[in-house]
Amino acid sequence: MAKITPFKGLRPKAELAADVATLPYDVVSVAEAREFKKDKYNFYHVTRSEIDLPENVDVHSMPVYERAKENLDAMVEEKILIQDEEPCYYIYELTMNSRSQTGLVCGSSIDDYNAGIIKKHEFTRPEKEQDRINHISITCAQTGVVFLAYKDCASVQQIIDAWKAEHAPTYDFTGTDGIRHRMWVMDNYAKVASITHNFSNDVPCTYIADGHHRAASAAKVCQEMRANGYSIDGNESFNYFITCIFPESQLEIMDYNRVVKDLNGLSKEDFIAAIGTDFEVSEIGTTPFKPAVAHEFGMYIDGRWYKLVARPGTWNNDDPIALLDTSILQQNLLDKVLGIKDQRTDKRIDFVGGIRGMEGLIKRVDSKDMAVAFSIYPVSIQQLFNVADSGNVMPPKSTWFEPKLRDGLVVYTI
């Protein structure tokens, strides 16, 4: 069963929450983060601290992590961030386009992560892990929240819903992107204990939706601190990592689309003929085609949209990975026709999150940056669970979750 814990969150004063909160460090570029350099409250000073150093600095060098610690310490000293005196849970609601989702910010057990009770569906890259390991170790804080999902649990949801109904939110603001953020601080000992108890009895496992590198890095920091003798009773804060856990019924996965630089030496006509072996191909015209059902794909090339439908027998319904549309496209088109063997390493392919719409694909092709784009039907939450339950991993860049959790609203100190 899932083990979670309340913690003494380090968080902004209510009147500063909107100024502090930022998008996750890994969805913004350095250039985008630098636009906020002059804003002293902005949390990019901690998560992307290279903005306060010369532009030629190596973003993975020690001065960057040391500056992150200096900036975090300064925000505490200036009382921009204040730590709660007692362990709390934090209820976090995000609303985008009239759809809301409410999660519980808590500490999740590193032992659960190591034992597979917290289930994964992606591989991690060592260099990205090391970046977060350095950031956590030097700042003595986990500044990025790991996004988890769990199967709906009435006993947990009742407590969360009741707290929201009976208390005013501590934070309530709408970002420049139109997403509303509300957060409640659950500081009642009995309610906190009830949630902890219900998770340990009624929630058998959780699933990483977003944040595999943050989770893996926290686990390795914990391993190192245990090896160095810092663990005495197993309840030290580094034995947990900060997560926000959402019930599956409230989550929505967006499409995660592909763009490719060239046609692998083929003419447009030969390329379309080649993909006709495994796909029914029909020309749509200039109107963008966004797939409405699984195993349909949109393709944009040379100013025209095409509808691709995977032919029966080109996927395996008994394999939770093979039946994913990202797998079907990879096996029967990207690899077979375009020669892209590994999407993680091949420089000819790039990925466009569904939040950018079909316009994001059109722009990449029309600018001649890419030769062809593919729109993909999104993975479902159940498919994500099925892959994780099987112990396997999804193809890279299979899931795009929106809205994104904000960094800086709650920091987990170790």
PyMOL commands that set and color helices and strands:
alter all, ss='L'
color gray80, all
select helices_A, chain A and resi 14-20+25-27+30-34+44-47+49-52+62-77+110-115+126-139+154-166+189-202+212-227+237-239+248-250+268-275+325-335+354-366+381-389
alter helices_A, ss='H'
color red, helices_A
select strands_A, chain A and resi 4-5+10-12+81-83+89-96+99-109+118-119+141-142+146-150+171-174+180-186+206-210+240-247+253-254+256-260+279-285+296-301+304-310+349-353+372-376+400-401+412-413
alter strands_A, ss='S'
color yellow, strands_A
deselect
rebuild
show_as cartoon
